[in-house]
């Protein structure tokens, strides 16, 4: 029998106990994979955008609109290259499916967000079609939308002037992201602000936020200070932040996702350490006479320690890899179903963290039983002491 076969035979000598322990490890790493993917998704949402744009909102809350008359004033701030504005529409598709929908000026979003990629004909159609809308690739794939389709949406925030909450838009383009990270941001619908501005019941000439594209990232602090100082003690006080800080703050309104994930995983893995550690310790206790026989046959203390550690590694690795494999498949399934709203991905970074966790857990649960086996005295073990 090979050493590998010997380790596996010992690992599965109590099949029921080993299978139950493996199921615990699999479930722990399934949760780990999905939760860590969610954590990476939220962190990535604020990390990759950088500091080349500044978001300006009302000081009280981004739900309070700012007047469009401040647009030329923002454009005149030193260091500002381009400015766009957008208004949250609150779109609902079908019965009660929330769709991230924003009313924007087509030319301005194209200038401020070159990361959104679409052919020139679609950008032109968006600008020239009063009821035009462009949809992100993720949404288009999810709902099988295509250029030329009618897009019926409801808005619980902005009814039309006749009181109807039903709006209809013409899909004139489908936009992509310039790379994988921006492709994950193609989960929104942009409608023509001019049509929205003329047709909504609650007046015109306002925007939820302004996004300032900067000449370079070095002027971000001076721009935010200049904008907020300009409107200080006015009816339109502002709060300006880099886009990275603004998105991080938006996520924190949901809660500290990272902290929440870490505490959940701590509880899961602490329990798992107790379960797997107890399994390993009990397995070694049951085999003390056998380990003594191995030493009698000439196996060194280090070899016996290696056998026990190898069992711990095999137990954690088999369960961990299966759990991460299932998490990856579930992540793909989530992407296909609700990926536009929860674009999680069990990617390489999550797998790297999982492999480190497997290694650490193997050491944690296997080291003490292995050291006990290493220090085992043949006479005492055979005598049952």
C-alpha positions as CSV (number, residue, x, y, z in Angstrom):
1,X,0.0,0.0,0.0
2,X,1.3,3.5,-0.8
3,X,1.5,6.2,1.7
4,X,-1.3,8.1,0.0
5,X,-3.5,5.0,0.1
6,X,-2.6,4.5,3.8
7,X,-3.6,8.0,4.7
8,X,-7.0,7.8,2.8
9,X,-7.7,4.4,4.3
10,X,-7.2,5.7,7.8
11,X,-9.3,8.8,7.0
12,X,-12.3,6.7,5.8
13,X,-12.0,3.9,8.4
14,X,-15.1,5.5,10.1
15,X,-17.0,6.3,7.0
16,X,-20.1,7.9,8.7
17,X,-18.0,10.2,10.9
18,X,-15.8,11.2,8.0
19,X,-18.7,11.9,5.6
20,X,-20.5,14.0,8.2
21,X,-17.3,15.9,8.9
22,X,-16.7,16.4,5.2
23,X,-20.3,17.7,4.8
24,X,-19.5,20.3,7.5
25,X,-16.4,21.4,5.7
26,X,-18.2,21.6,2.4
27,X,-21.0,23.7,3.8
28,X,-18.5,26.0,5.5
29,X,-16.5,26.6,2.3
30,X,-19.7,27.0,0.3
31,X,-20.7,29.8,2.6
32,X,-17.2,31.2,2.5
33,X,-17.1,31.3,-1.3
34,X,-20.4,33.1,-1.7
35,X,-20.0,35.5,1.2
36,X,-16.4,36.4,0.2
37,X,-17.6,36.9,-3.4
38,X,-20.2,39.4,-2.1
39,X,-17.5,41.1,0.0
40,X,-15.2,41.4,-3.0
41,X,-18.1,42.8,-5.1
42,X,-18.9,45.6,-2.7
43,X,-15.2,46.5,-2.2
44,X,-14.6,46.5,-5.9
45,X,-17.5,48.8,-6.4
46,X,-15.6,51.5,-4.7
47,X,-12.0,50.6,-5.5
48,X,-11.7,50.5,-9.3
49,X,-13.4,53.8,-10.1
50,X,-10.4,55.8,-8.8
51,X,-10.4,59.5,-8.2
52,X,-10.8,61.1,-11.6
53,X,-14.4,62.0,-11.0
54,X,-16.2,64.0,-8.2
55,X,-19.8,63.4,-7.2
56,X,-21.7,66.5,-6.0
57,X,-25.0,65.9,-4.1
58,X,-27.2,67.9,-1.7
59,X,-25.6,68.2,1.7
60,X,-28.6,66.7,3.5
61,X,-29.0,63.6,1.2
62,X,-28.6,62.5,-2.4
63,X,-32.4,62.0,-2.4
64,X,-32.7,65.8,-2.3
65,X,-32.3,67.3,-5.8
66,X,-30.1,70.2,-6.8
67,X,-31.2,72.8,-9.4
68,X,-29.9,72.6,-13.0
69,X,-29.0,76.3,-12.8
70,X,-25.8,75.4,-11.0
71,X,-24.5,73.4,-14.0
72,X,-22.5,76.2,-15.7
73,X,-21.1,77.2,-12.3
74,X,-19.8,73.7,-11.8
75,X,-18.3,73.6,-15.3
76,X,-16.4,76.8,-14.4
77,X,-14.7,75.4,-11.4
78,X,-10.9,75.1,-12.0
79,X,-9.8,71.6,-12.7
80,X,-13.2,70.4,-14.0
81,X,-13.2,69.0,-17.5
82,X,-16.7,67.7,-18.1
83,X,-19.9,67.7,-16.1
84,X,-23.0,65.4,-16.2
85,X,-26.1,65.1,-14.1
86,X,-28.6,62.3,-13.4
87,X,-31.9,61.8,-11.7
88,X,-32.9,58.6,-10.0
89,X,-36.1,57.4,-11.7
90,X,-37.0,54.4,-9.6
91,X,-37.9,52.1,-12.4
92,X,-40.1,49.0,-11.9
93,X,-40.3,46.3,-14.6
94,X,-43.3,43.9,-14.6
95,X,-45.0,43.3,-11.4
96,X,-42.4,44.5,-8.9
97,X,-38.9,44.0,-10.4
98,X,-36.7,46.9,-9.5
99,X,-34.5,48.3,-12.3
100,X,-31.7,50.8,-11.7
101,X,-33.0,53.6,-14.0
102,X,-31.5,57.1,-14.3
103,X,-32.5,60.1,-16.4
104,X,-29.4,61.5,-18.0
105,X,-28.2,63.8,-20.8
106,X,-26.9,61.5,-23.5
107,X,-24.0,63.6,-24.6
108,X,-22.9,64.4,-21.1
109,X,-22.9,60.8,-19.9
110,X,-20.9,59.8,-23.0
111,X,-18.3,62.5,-22.2
112,X,-18.0,61.8,-18.5
113,X,-18.1,58.0,-18.6
114,X,-16.0,56.8,-21.6
115,X,-15.8,53.5,-19.8
116,X,-19.4,52.7,-21.1
117,X,-18.8,51.5,-24.6
118,X,-21.4,51.7,-27.4
119,X,-21.3,52.4,-31.1
120,X,-21.6,56.0,-32.3
121,X,-24.9,55.3,-34.1
122,X,-26.5,54.2,-30.8
123,X,-25.2,57.3,-29.0
124,X,-26.6,59.5,-31.7
125,X,-30.0,57.7,-31.6
126,X,-30.0,58.1,-27.8
127,X,-29.5,61.8,-28.1
128,X,-32.1,62.3,-30.9
129,X,-34.8,60.0,-29.7
130,X,-37.0,61.7,-27.1
131,X,-38.3,58.5,-25.6
132,X,-34.9,56.8,-26.1
133,X,-33.2,54.5,-23.6
134,X,-30.0,52.5,-23.4
135,X,-29.7,49.4,-21.4
136,X,-26.7,47.6,-19.9
137,X,-25.4,44.4,-21.4
138,X,-26.2,42.4,-18.2
139,X,-29.8,43.6,-18.2
140,X,-30.2,42.9,-22.0
141,X,-28.9,39.4,-21.5
142,X,-31.1,38.8,-18.5
143,X,-34.3,40.0,-20.1
144,X,-33.5,39.2,-23.8
145,X,-33.9,42.9,-24.6
146,X,-32.7,44.1,-28.0
147,X,-32.5,47.4,-29.9
148,X,-35.9,48.4,-31.2
149,X,-37.8,46.9,-28.3
150,X,-40.3,48.9,-26.3
151,X,-39.4,49.1,-22.6
152,X,-42.4,49.6,-20.3
153,X,-41.4,50.8,-16.9
154,X,-43.3,52.1,-13.9
155,X,-42.0,54.7,-11.5
156,X,-43.3,54.9,-7.9
157,X,-41.4,58.2,-7.5
158,X,-42.2,60.2,-10.7
159,X,-45.6,59.8,-12.2
160,X,-46.4,61.5,-15.5
161,X,-48.3,64.7,-15.6
162,X,-51.6,62.9,-16.1
163,X,-50.9,60.9,-12.9
164,X,-50.0,57.7,-14.7
165,X,-47.1,55.7,-13.2
166,X,-46.6,53.9,-16.5
167,X,-43.8,55.0,-18.8
168,X,-42.7,53.6,-22.1
169,X,-39.3,53.9,-23.7
170,X,-37.6,52.8,-26.9
171,X,-34.4,50.8,-26.6
172,X,-32.0,52.5,-29.0
173,X,-28.7,51.0,-27.7
174,X,-27.0,48.4,-25.5
175,X,-23.9,49.5,-23.8
176,X,-21.0,47.4,-22.6
177,X,-18.1,48.0,-20.2
178,X,-14.5,48.7,-21.4
179,X,-13.2,45.8,-19.2
180,X,-14.4,43.0,-16.9
181,X,-14.9,45.3,-13.9
182,X,-16.9,47.9,-15.9
183,X,-18.8,45.1,-17.6
184,X,-20.2,44.3,-14.1
185,X,-21.6,47.8,-14.0
186,X,-23.8,47.3,-17.0
187,X,-26.8,46.7,-14.8
188,X,-28.7,50.0,-15.3
189,X,-31.0,51.7,-17.8
190,X,-30.4,55.3,-18.8
191,X,-33.3,57.3,-20.2
192,X,-33.3,60.6,-22.0
193,X,-33.5,63.4,-19.4
194,X,-35.3,65.8,-21.7
195,X,-38.3,63.5,-22.0
196,X,-38.3,62.8,-18.3
197,X,-37.9,66.5,-17.4
198,X,-40.9,67.5,-19.6
199,X,-43.2,64.7,-18.6
200,X,-42.9,64.1,-14.9
201,X,-45.5,65.5,-12.5
202,X,-43.2,67.1,-10.0
203,X,-41.6,69.9,-12.0
204,X,-38.5,70.3,-14.0
205,X,-35.0,71.6,-13.8
206,X,-33.5,69.4,-11.1
207,X,-31.0,66.6,-10.8
208,X,-30.2,64.2,-8.0
209,X,-26.4,64.3,-8.4
210,X,-23.8,65.9,-10.6
211,X,-20.7,64.0,-11.7
212,X,-17.6,66.1,-12.5
213,X,-14.9,64.6,-14.6
214,X,-11.6,66.1,-13.6
215,X,-8.6,67.1,-15.8
216,X,-6.5,64.9,-13.5
217,X,-6.8,63.2,-10.2
218,X,-4.4,65.6,-8.4
219,X,-7.1,68.4,-8.3
220,X,-9.8,66.2,-6.7
221,X,-9.4,67.7,-3.2
222,X,-9.2,71.3,-4.5
223,X,-12.3,70.8,-6.6
224,X,-14.4,69.3,-3.8
225,X,-13.4,72.1,-1.4
226,X,-14.1,74.8,-4.1
227,X,-17.6,73.4,-4.9
228,X,-18.7,73.0,-1.2
229,X,-17.3,76.4,-0.3
230,X,-19.2,78.0,-3.2
231,X,-22.5,76.8,-2.0
232,X,-21.9,77.1,1.7
233,X,-24.7,78.8,3.6
234,X,-26.9,78.8,0.5
235,X,-30.3,77.1,-0.1
236,X,-28.3,74.6,-2.2
237,X,-25.5,73.5,0.1
238,X,-23.5,70.6,-1.4
239,X,-21.5,67.6,-0.3
240,X,-18.7,66.8,-2.8
241,X,-16.6,63.6,-2.7
242,X,-14.5,61.6,-5.1
243,X,-16.5,58.9,-6.9
244,X,-14.6,56.2,-5.0
245,X,-15.6,57.8,-1.6
246,X,-19.1,58.4,-2.7
247,X,-19.7,54.8,-3.7
248,X,-18.1,53.5,-0.5
249,X,-20.4,55.7,1.5
250,X,-23.4,54.5,-0.5
251,X,-22.5,50.9,0.3
252,X,-22.1,51.8,4.0
253,X,-25.7,52.9,4.0
254,X,-26.6,49.3,3.6
255,X,-24.2,48.4,6.4
256,X,-20.6,47.5,6.9
257,X,-20.8,44.5,4.6
258,X,-17.1,43.6,5.1
259,X,-17.5,43.5,8.9
260,X,-20.8,41.5,8.7
261,X,-19.2,38.9,6.3
262,X,-16.1,38.6,8.6
263,X,-18.2,37.9,11.7
264,X,-20.4,35.4,9.9
265,X,-17.3,33.6,8.6
266,X,-15.6,33.7,12.0
267,X,-18.6,32.0,13.6
268,X,-18.8,29.4,10.8
269,X,-15.1,28.6,10.9
270,X,-14.8,28.6,14.7
271,X,-17.5,26.0,14.8
272,X,-15.9,24.1,12.0
273,X,-12.5,24.0,13.8
274,X,-14.2,22.5,16.9
275,X,-15.9,19.8,14.7
276,X,-13.0,18.9,12.6
277,X,-10.5,19.2,15.5
278,X,-12.6,16.8,17.5
279,X,-12.8,14.4,14.6
280,X,-9.0,14.4,14.3
281,X,-8.3,14.1,18.0
282,X,-10.8,11.2,18.3
283,X,-9.3,9.4,15.3
284,X,-5.8,9.6,16.9
285,X,-7.0,8.4,20.3
286,X,-8.6,5.3,18.7
287,X,-5.4,4.4,16.8
288,X,-2.8,4.9,19.6
289,X,-1.9,1.1,19.6
290,X,-1.6,1.2,15.8
291,X,0.6,4.2,15.8
292,X,2.8,2.4,18.4
293,X,3.0,-0.6,16.0
294,X,4.1,1.7,13.2
295,X,6.9,3.1,15.3
296,X,7.8,-0.5,16.3
297,X,8.1,-1.4,12.6
298,X,10.6,1.4,12.2
299,X,8.6,4.5,11.1
300,X,10.1,7.6,12.6
301,X,8.4,10.1,14.9
302,X,8.4,12.6,12.0
303,X,6.8,10.1,9.6
304,X,4.0,9.4,12.1
305,X,3.5,13.1,12.5
306,X,3.3,13.4,8.7
307,X,0.7,10.7,8.4
308,X,-1.6,12.5,10.9
309,X,-1.0,15.9,9.3
310,X,-1.7,14.4,5.9
311,X,-5.1,13.2,7.1
312,X,-6.0,16.6,8.3
313,X,-4.9,18.2,5.0
314,X,-6.8,15.6,3.0
315,X,-10.0,16.1,5.1
316,X,-9.9,19.9,4.8
317,X,-8.7,20.0,1.2
318,X,-11.4,17.5,-0.1
319,X,-14.2,19.3,1.7
320,X,-12.8,22.8,0.9
321,X,-12.3,22.2,-2.8
322,X,-15.8,20.6,-3.2
323,X,-17.4,23.4,-1.2
324,X,-15.6,26.1,-3.4
325,X,-16.6,24.2,-6.5
326,X,-20.2,24.2,-5.6
327,X,-19.9,27.9,-4.6
328,X,-18.5,28.7,-8.1
329,X,-21.3,26.9,-9.8
330,X,-23.9,28.7,-7.7
331,X,-22.2,32.0,-8.4
332,X,-22.5,31.3,-12.2
333,X,-26.2,30.4,-11.6
334,X,-26.8,33.6,-9.7
335,X,-25.1,35.6,-12.5
336,X,-27.5,34.1,-15.0
337,X,-30.6,34.7,-13.0
338,X,-30.2,37.9,-11.0
339,X,-26.6,38.9,-11.9
340,X,-27.6,42.4,-13.0
341,X,-28.6,43.2,-9.5
342,X,-26.1,41.0,-7.6
343,X,-23.1,40.6,-9.9
344,X,-21.1,38.3,-7.6
345,X,-18.3,36.1,-9.0
346,X,-16.3,33.4,-7.2
347,X,-13.2,34.5,-9.0
348,X,-9.5,33.9,-8.6
349,X,-9.1,36.2,-5.6
350,X,-11.8,34.3,-3.7
351,X,-10.2,31.0,-4.6
352,X,-6.8,32.2,-3.4
353,X,-8.2,33.3,-0.1
354,X,-10.0,29.9,0.2
355,X,-6.8,28.0,-0.5
356,X,-5.0,30.0,2.3
357,X,-8.0,29.2,4.6
358,X,-7.7,25.5,3.8
359,X,-4.0,25.5,4.6
360,X,-4.5,27.3,7.9
361,X,-7.4,25.2,9.0
362,X,-5.4,22.0,8.2
363,X,-2.6,23.1,10.5
364,X,-5.0,24.3,13.2
365,X,-7.0,21.0,13.4
366,X,-4.1,18.6,12.7
367,X,-1.1,20.0,14.6
368,X,-2.1,19.0,18.1
369,X,-3.1,15.4,17.3
370,X,0.0,15.0,15.1
371,X,2.3,16.3,17.9
372,X,0.6,13.8,20.3
373,X,1.2,11.0,17.8
374,X,4.8,12.1,17.4
375,X,5.5,12.1,21.1
376,X,3.9,8.8,21.7
377,X,6.0,6.2,23.6
378,X,5.8,2.7,22.3
379,X,5.7,1.0,25.7
380,X,3.1,3.3,27.1
381,X,0.9,3.0,24.0
382,X,1.0,-0.8,23.9
383,X,0.3,-1.0,27.7
384,X,-2.8,1.2,27.3
385,X,-1.4,4.0,29.4
